[in-house]
């Protein structure tokens, strides 16, 4: 994913062990954040893009949903891991345009 984004001329910053405050800091700079998390209907990791943060809630673009999803940050933090809680725990990828 990082190689593809960089190949498209985008800058990336990946972080393991991040916090919702790290997501919020990127969002305050208008930088979207890709996350790997557990959707309530799935048993494996699932990617989404965080696009906003308001009043303790995160705004998530989920590829399975037709509109943005509002998620409580504490609930999200408990589901913020990849495959069987062993990979990509609290992983985020901030993506910016170089131009």
KOLKEGU-462221 format. One record per residue: x, z, y of N, C-alpha, C in turn; residue number from 1; residue in three letters. Coordinates in Angstrom, 2 decimals, m for minus. Each point is the difference from the previous one (the first is absolute). Example, Ala and Ser with C-alpha at 12.3 -4.5 7.8 and 13.67 -1.06 7.14 Angstrom:
BEGIN
{n.x 13.19&n.z 7.80&n.y m5.69&ca.x m0.89&ca.z 0.00&ca.y 1.19&c.x 0.90&c.z 0.00&c.y 1.20&n 1&res ALA}
{n.x m0.35&n.z m0.72&n.y 1.05&ca.x 0.82&ca.z 0.06&ca.y 1.19&c.x m0.77&c.z 0.73&c.y 1.09&n 2&res SER}
This chain:
BEGIN
{n.x 0.83&n.z 0.00&n.y m1.18&ca.x m0.83&ca.z 0.00&ca.y 1.18&c.x 0.88&c.z 0.00&c.y 1.26&n 1&res UNK}
{n.x 1.00&n.z 0.85&n.y 0.00&ca.x 0.89&ca.z 0.09&ca.y 1.16&c.x 0.74&c.z m1.31&c.y 0.22&n 2&res UNK}
{n.x 0.53&n.z m0.60&n.y m1.07&ca.x 0.71&ca.z m1.27&ca.y 0.12&c.x m0.92&c.z m1.08&c.y 0.56&n 3&res UNK}
{n.x m1.22&n.z m0.04&n.y m0.46&ca.x m0.95&ca.z m1.00&ca.y 0.49&c.x m0.30&c.z 0.20&c.y 1.48&n 4&res UNK}
{n.x m0.27&n.z 1.22&n.y 0.39&ca.x m0.29&ca.z 0.28&ca.y 1.41&c.x 1.19&c.z m0.31&c.y 0.89&n 5&res UNK}
{n.x 1.20&n.z 0.40&n.y m0.45&ca.x 1.20&ca.z m0.31&ca.y 0.77&c.x 0.23&c.z m1.50&c.y 0.08&n 6&res UNK}
{n.x m0.29&n.z m0.72&n.y m1.09&ca.x 0.14&ca.z m1.44&ca.y m0.02&c.x m0.95&c.z m0.70&c.y 0.97&n 7&res UNK}
{n.x m1.10&n.z 0.66&n.y 0.33&ca.x m0.96&ca.z m0.52&ca.y 0.96&c.x 0.37&c.z 0.38&c.y 1.44&n 8&res UNK}
{n.x 1.15&n.z 0.65&n.y 0.16&ca.x 0.45&ca.z 0.37&ca.y 1.33&c.x m0.53&c.z 1.34&c.y 0.49&n 9&res UNK}
{n.x m0.56&n.z 0.79&n.y m0.91&ca.x m0.52&ca.z 1.31&ca.y 0.37&c.x 1.02&c.z 1.08&c.y m0.33&n 10&res UNK}
{n.x 0.00&n.z 1.07&n.y 0.78&ca.x 0.87&ca.z 1.15&ca.y m0.27&c.x m0.79&c.z 1.01&c.y m0.81&n 11&res UNK}
{n.x 0.69&n.z 0.69&n.y m0.90&ca.x m0.66&ca.z 0.99&ca.y m0.84&c.x 0.78&c.z 1.30&c.y 0.00&n 12&res UNK}
{n.x m0.72&n.z 1.09&n.y m0.19&ca.x 0.61&ca.z 1.31&ca.y m0.16&c.x m0.76&c.z 0.72&c.y m1.11&n 13&res UNK}
{n.x 0.68&n.z 0.19&n.y m1.15&ca.x m0.62&ca.z 0.69&ca.y m1.14&c.x 0.44&c.z 1.44&c.y m0.03&n 14&res UNK}
{n.x m0.92&n.z 0.87&n.y m0.40&ca.x 0.32&ca.z 1.43&ca.y m0.08&c.x m0.72&c.z 0.61&c.y m1.19&n 15&res UNK}
{n.x 0.75&n.z 0.72&n.y m0.84&ca.x m0.57&ca.z 0.79&ca.y m1.09&c.x m0.11&c.z 1.44&c.y 0.48&n 16&res UNK}
{n.x m0.98&n.z 0.72&n.y m0.46&ca.x m0.16&ca.z 1.39&ca.y 0.40&c.x m0.49&c.z 0.15&c.y 1.43&n 17&res UNK}
{n.x m0.71&n.z m1.00&n.y 0.49&ca.x m0.51&ca.z 0.03&ca.y 1.38&c.x m1.19&c.z 0.97&c.y 0.10&n 18&res UNK}
{n.x m0.40&n.z 0.27&n.y 1.22&ca.x m1.16&ca.z 0.85&ca.y 0.26&c.x m1.04&c.z m0.81&c.y 0.78&n 19&res UNK}
{n.x m1.20&n.z 0.54&n.y 0.09&ca.x m1.01&ca.z m0.68&ca.y 0.81&c.x 0.43&c.z m0.02&c.y 1.46&n 20&res UNK}
{n.x 0.85&n.z 0.95&n.y 0.42&ca.x 0.54&ca.z m0.03&ca.y 1.36&c.x 0.92&c.z m1.20&c.y 0.21&n 21&res UNK}
{n.x 0.72&n.z m0.40&n.y m1.07&ca.x 0.84&ca.z m1.21&ca.y 0.08&c.x m0.87&c.z m1.24&c.y 0.17&n 22&res UNK}
{n.x m1.11&n.z m0.04&n.y m0.73&ca.x m0.94&ca.z m1.12&ca.y 0.16&c.x m0.52&c.z 0.00&c.y 1.43&n 23&res UNK}
{n.x m0.41&n.z 1.15&n.y 0.45&ca.x m0.57&ca.z 0.11&ca.y 1.35&c.x 1.01&c.z m0.45&c.y 1.07&n 24&res UNK}
{n.x 1.26&n.z 0.37&n.y m0.16&ca.x 1.03&ca.z m0.39&ca.y 0.98&c.x 0.12&c.z m1.51&c.y 0.08&n 25&res UNK}
{n.x m0.04&n.z m0.68&n.y m1.14&ca.x 0.05&ca.z m1.46&ca.y 0.01&c.x m1.25&c.z m0.59&c.y 0.63&n 26&res UNK}
{n.x m1.14&n.z 0.54&n.y m0.35&ca.x m1.26&ca.z m0.52&ca.y 0.54&c.x m0.09&c.z 0.19&c.y 1.50&n 27&res UNK}
{n.x 0.55&n.z 1.10&n.y 0.52&ca.x m0.01&ca.z 0.22&ca.y 1.45&c.x 0.83&c.z m1.06&c.y 0.73&n 28&res UNK}
{n.x 0.96&n.z m0.61&n.y m0.71&ca.x 0.82&ca.z m1.09&ca.y 0.56&c.x m0.62&c.z m1.36&c.y m0.31&n 29&res UNK}
{n.x m1.23&n.z 0.02&n.y m0.54&ca.x m0.71&ca.z m1.24&ca.y m0.36&c.x 0.68&c.z m0.73&c.y m1.16&n 30&res UNK}
{n.x 0.64&n.z 0.75&n.y m0.89&ca.x 0.67&ca.z m0.56&ca.y m1.16&c.x m0.84&c.z 0.31&c.y m1.24&n 31&res UNK}
{n.x m0.53&n.z m1.03&n.y m0.67&ca.x m0.78&ca.z 0.25&ca.y m1.22&c.x 0.91&c.z 0.49&c.y m1.13&n 32&res UNK}
{n.x m0.59&n.z 0.73&n.y m0.93&ca.x 0.76&ca.z 0.61&ca.y m1.08&c.x m0.65&c.z m0.34&c.y m1.34&n 33&res UNK}
{n.x 0.77&n.z m0.61&n.y m0.89&ca.x m0.46&ca.z m0.27&ca.y m1.36&c.x 0.25&c.z 1.26&c.y m0.82&n 34&res UNK}
{n.x m0.99&n.z 0.40&n.y m0.79&ca.x 0.12&ca.z 1.18&ca.y m0.85&c.x m0.43&c.z m0.35&c.y m1.43&n 35&res UNK}
{n.x 0.51&n.z 0.76&n.y m0.94&ca.x m0.41&ca.z m0.10&ca.y m1.40&c.x m0.72&c.z 1.30&c.y m0.31&n 36&res UNK}
{n.x m1.25&n.z m0.10&n.y m0.40&ca.x m0.80&ca.z 1.21&ca.y m0.19&c.x m0.97&c.z m0.20&c.y m1.15&n 37&res UNK}
{n.x m0.68&n.z 1.07&n.y m0.36&ca.x m1.01&ca.z m0.03&ca.y m1.05&c.x m1.38&c.z m0.09&c.y 0.63&n 38&res UNK}
{n.x m0.65&n.z m1.12&n.y m0.19&ca.x m1.40&ca.z m0.13&ca.y 0.40&c.x m0.81&c.z 0.88&c.y m0.94&n 39&res UNK}
{n.x m1.10&n.z 0.55&n.y 0.46&ca.x m0.80&ca.z 0.91&ca.y m0.82&c.x m0.57&c.z m0.66&c.y m1.25&n 40&res UNK}
{n.x m0.01&n.z m1.33&n.y m0.05&ca.x m0.57&ca.z m0.70&ca.y m1.17&c.x 1.07&c.z m0.57&c.y m0.92&n 41&res UNK}
{n.x 1.28&n.z 0.26&n.y 0.30&ca.x 1.08&ca.z m0.62&ca.y m0.78&c.x 0.89&c.z 1.06&c.y m0.62&n 42&res UNK}
{n.x 0.75&n.z m0.39&n.y m1.03&ca.x 0.93&ca.z 0.92&ca.y m0.65&c.x 1.45&c.z m0.40&c.y 0.23&n 43&res UNK}
{n.x 0.23&n.z m1.09&n.y 0.71&ca.x 1.35&ca.z m0.44&ca.y 0.31&c.x 0.14&c.z m0.13&c.y 1.51&n 44&res UNK}
{n.x 1.24&n.z m0.14&n.y 0.45&ca.x 0.25&ca.z m0.16&ca.y 1.43&c.x m0.68&c.z m1.23&c.y 0.57&n 45&res UNK}
{n.x m0.27&n.z 0.06&n.y 1.27&ca.x m0.75&ca.z m1.04&ca.y 0.69&c.x 0.53&c.z m0.07&c.y 1.43&n 46&res UNK}
{n.x 0.25&n.z m1.21&n.y 0.51&ca.x 0.53&ca.z m0.15&ca.y 1.35&c.x m1.12&c.z m0.13&c.y 1.03&n 47&res UNK}
{n.x 0.26&n.z 0.53&n.y 1.17&ca.x m0.89&ca.z m0.13&ca.y 1.14&c.x 0.85&c.z 0.03&c.y 1.26&n 48&res UNK}
{n.x m0.62&n.z m0.30&n.y 1.13&ca.x 0.72&ca.z m0.01&ca.y 1.28&c.x m0.67&c.z 0.97&c.y 0.96&n 49&res UNK}
{n.x 0.75&n.z 1.01&n.y 0.43&ca.x m0.50&ca.z 0.94&ca.y 1.00&c.x 0.05&c.z m0.67&c.y 1.36&n 50&res UNK}
{n.x m1.12&n.z 0.05&n.y 0.71&ca.x m0.06&ca.z m0.67&ca.y 1.31&c.x m0.41&c.z 0.93&c.y 1.13&n 51&res UNK}
{n.x m0.38&n.z 1.24&n.y m0.32&ca.x m0.42&ca.z 0.92&ca.y 1.05&c.x 0.00&c.z 1.44&c.y m0.47&n 52&res UNK}
{n.x m0.02&n.z 0.92&n.y 0.98&ca.x 0.00&ca.z 1.44&ca.y m0.27&c.x m0.77&c.z 0.67&c.y 1.11&n 53&res UNK}
{n.x m1.10&n.z 0.67&n.y m0.33&ca.x m0.80&ca.z 0.69&ca.y 1.01&c.x m0.57&c.z 1.29&c.y m0.56&n 54&res UNK}
{n.x 0.17&n.z 1.08&n.y 0.72&ca.x m0.65&ca.z 1.27&ca.y m0.33&c.x 0.21&c.z 0.42&c.y m1.46&n 55&res UNK}
{n.x 1.23&n.z m0.11&n.y m0.49&ca.x 0.29&ca.z 0.40&ca.y m1.37&c.x m0.45&c.z m0.98&c.y m1.06&n 56&res UNK}
{n.x m0.42&n.z m1.16&n.y 0.42&ca.x m0.45&ca.z m1.04&ca.y m0.93&c.x 0.89&c.z m1.23&c.y 0.14&n 57&res UNK}
{n.x 0.24&n.z m0.67&n.y m1.11&ca.x 0.77&ca.z m1.23&ca.y m0.02&c.x m0.94&c.z m1.18&c.y m0.16&n 58&res UNK}
{n.x 0.34&n.z m1.11&n.y 0.63&ca.x m0.77&ca.z m1.22&ca.y m0.14&c.x 0.82&c.z m0.94&c.y m0.87&n 59&res UNK}
{n.x m0.58&n.z m0.41&n.y m1.12&ca.x 0.71&ca.z m0.75&ca.y m1.02&c.x m0.68&c.z m1.34&c.y m0.25&n 60&res UNK}
{n.x 0.79&n.z m1.07&n.y 0.03&ca.x m0.48&ca.z m1.30&ca.y m0.46&c.x 0.32&c.z m0.09&c.y m1.48&n 61&res UNK}
{n.x m1.03&n.z m0.06&n.y m0.81&ca.x 0.14&ca.z m0.06&ca.y m1.44&c.x m0.40&c.z m1.39&c.y m0.46&n 62&res UNK}
{n.x 0.82&n.z m0.68&n.y m0.80&ca.x m0.34&ca.z m1.36&ca.y m0.41&c.x m1.29&c.z m0.10&c.y m0.81&n 63&res UNK}
{n.x m0.47&n.z 1.11&n.y m0.56&ca.x m1.24&ca.z m0.02&ca.y m0.78&c.x m1.25&c.z 0.25&c.y 0.85&n 64&res UNK}
{n.x 0.19&n.z 0.35&n.y 1.26&ca.x m1.13&ca.z 0.30&ca.y 0.87&c.x m0.17&c.z m1.09&c.y 1.05&n 65&res UNK}
{n.x m1.21&n.z m0.20&n.y 0.45&ca.x m0.27&ca.z m1.04&ca.y 1.00&c.x 0.21&c.z 0.49&c.y 1.42&n 66&res UNK}
{n.x 0.12&n.z 1.31&n.y 0.18&ca.x 0.25&ca.z 0.55&ca.y 1.33&c.x 0.95&c.z 1.19&c.y m0.13&n 67&res UNK}
{n.x 0.62&n.z 0.42&n.y 1.11&ca.x 0.92&ca.z 1.14&ca.y m0.06&c.x m0.68&c.z 1.26&c.y m0.55&n 68&res UNK}
{n.x 0.80&n.z 0.80&n.y m0.70&ca.x m0.47&ca.z 1.23&ca.y m0.62&c.x 0.57&c.z 1.18&c.y 0.78&n 69&res UNK}
{n.x m0.84&n.z 1.00&n.y 0.30&ca.x 0.45&ca.z 1.22&ca.y 0.67&c.x 0.28&c.z 1.05&c.y m1.09&n 70&res UNK}
{n.x 1.22&n.z 0.55&n.y 0.03&ca.x 0.42&ca.z 0.95&ca.y m1.03&c.x 0.51&c.z 1.27&c.y 0.66&n 71&res UNK}
{n.x m0.47&n.z 1.15&n.y m0.45&ca.x 0.53&ca.z 1.27&ca.y 0.48&c.x 1.49&c.z 0.08&c.y m0.38&n 72&res UNK}
{n.x 0.85&n.z 0.39&n.y 0.95&ca.x 1.45&ca.z m0.02&ca.y m0.25&c.x 0.41&c.z 0.96&c.y m1.12&n 73&res UNK}
{n.x m0.69&n.z 1.12&n.y m0.15&ca.x 0.35&ca.z 0.95&ca.y m1.07&c.x m0.37&c.z m0.56&c.y m1.37&n 74&res UNK}
{n.x m1.14&n.z m0.66&n.y m0.08&ca.x m0.39&ca.z m0.64&ca.y m1.27&c.x 0.95&c.z m1.14&c.y m0.32&n 75&res UNK}
{n.x 0.34&n.z m0.80&n.y 1.02&ca.x 0.93&ca.z m1.10&ca.y m0.23&c.x 1.34&c.z 0.54&c.y m0.52&n 76&res UNK}
{n.x 0.53&n.z 1.07&n.y 0.60&ca.x 1.30&ca.z 0.54&ca.y m0.40&c.x 0.01&c.z 0.37&c.y m1.49&n 77&res UNK}
{n.x m1.13&n.z 0.46&n.y m0.53&ca.x m0.09&ca.z 0.36&ca.y m1.42&c.x m0.03&c.z m1.24&c.y m0.89&n 78&res UNK}
{n.x m0.40&n.z m1.15&n.y 0.54&ca.x m0.10&ca.z m1.24&ca.y m0.78&c.x 1.13&c.z m0.98&c.y 0.32&n 79&res UNK}
{n.x 0.98&n.z 0.45&n.y 0.75&ca.x 1.05&ca.z m0.88&ca.y 0.50&c.x 1.17&c.z m0.05&c.y m0.98&n 80&res UNK}
{n.x m0.19&n.z m0.70&n.y m1.08&ca.x 1.03&ca.z m0.19&ca.y m0.99&c.x m0.31&c.z m1.26&c.y m0.80&n 81&res UNK}
{n.x 1.01&n.z m0.49&n.y m0.70&ca.x m0.18&ca.z m1.21&ca.y m0.80&c.x m0.37&c.z 0.34&c.y m1.43&n 82&res UNK}
{n.x 0.58&n.z m0.72&n.y m0.90&ca.x m0.33&ca.z 0.07&ca.y m1.42&c.x 0.18&c.z 1.40&c.y m0.57&n 83&res UNK}
{n.x m1.05&n.z 0.62&n.y m0.46&ca.x 0.00&ca.z 1.30&ca.y m0.67&c.x 0.80&c.z 1.08&c.y 0.73&n 84&res UNK}
{n.x m0.02&n.z m0.02&n.y 1.30&ca.x 0.68&ca.z 1.00&ca.y 0.85&c.x 1.51&c.z 0.01&c.y m0.16&n 85&res UNK}
{n.x 0.56&n.z m0.96&n.y m0.73&ca.x 1.45&ca.z 0.03&ca.y m0.25&c.x 0.77&c.z m0.97&c.y 0.88&n 86&res UNK}
{n.x m0.68&n.z m0.96&n.y 0.60&ca.x 0.69&ca.z m0.98&ca.y 0.82&c.x m0.65&c.z m0.11&c.y 1.37&n 87&res UNK}
{n.x 0.80&n.z m0.22&n.y 0.99&ca.x m0.47&ca.z m0.28&ca.y 1.35&c.x m0.81&c.z 1.15&c.y 0.61&n 88&res UNK}
{n.x 0.41&n.z 1.24&n.y m0.26&ca.x m0.70&ca.z 1.13&ca.y 0.60&c.x 0.25&c.z 0.03&c.y 1.50&n 89&res UNK}
{n.x m1.07&n.z m0.04&n.y 0.75&ca.x 0.04&ca.z 0.02&ca.y 1.46&c.x 0.90&c.z m1.10&c.y 0.54&n 90&res UNK}
{n.x m0.15&n.z m1.19&n.y m0.56&ca.x 0.76&ca.z m1.17&ca.y 0.42&c.x m0.76&c.z m0.75&c.y 1.09&n 91&res UNK}
{n.x 0.74&n.z m0.44&n.y 1.03&ca.x m0.60&ca.z m0.80&ca.y 1.06&c.x 0.97&c.z m1.11&c.y 0.38&n 92&res UNK}
{n.x m0.58&n.z m1.08&n.y 0.50&ca.x 0.80&ca.z m1.14&ca.y 0.46&c.x m0.56&c.z m0.43&c.y 1.34&n 93&res UNK}
{n.x 0.76&n.z 0.29&n.y 1.07&ca.x m0.40&ca.z m0.42&ca.y 1.34&c.x 0.50&c.z m1.42&c.y 0.23&n 94&res UNK}
{n.x m0.86&n.z m0.82&n.y 0.60&ca.x 0.32&ca.z m1.42&ca.y 0.18&c.x m0.17&c.z m0.39&c.y 1.46&n 95&res UNK}
{n.x 1.06&n.z m0.58&n.y 0.58&ca.x m0.07&ca.z m0.42&ca.y 1.40&c.x 0.45&c.z m1.46&c.y 0.14&n 96&res UNK}
{n.x m0.45&n.z m0.60&n.y 1.08&ca.x 0.36&ca.z m1.38&ca.y 0.33&c.x 1.22&c.z 0.05&c.y 0.90&n 97&res UNK}
{n.x 1.03&n.z m0.75&n.y m0.33&ca.x 1.23&ca.z 0.00&ca.y 0.79&c.x m0.15&c.z m0.67&c.y 1.35&n 98&res UNK}
{n.x m1.00&n.z m0.85&n.y 0.18&ca.x m0.10&ca.z m0.74&ca.y 1.27&c.x m0.80&c.z 0.73&c.y 1.05&n 99&res UNK}
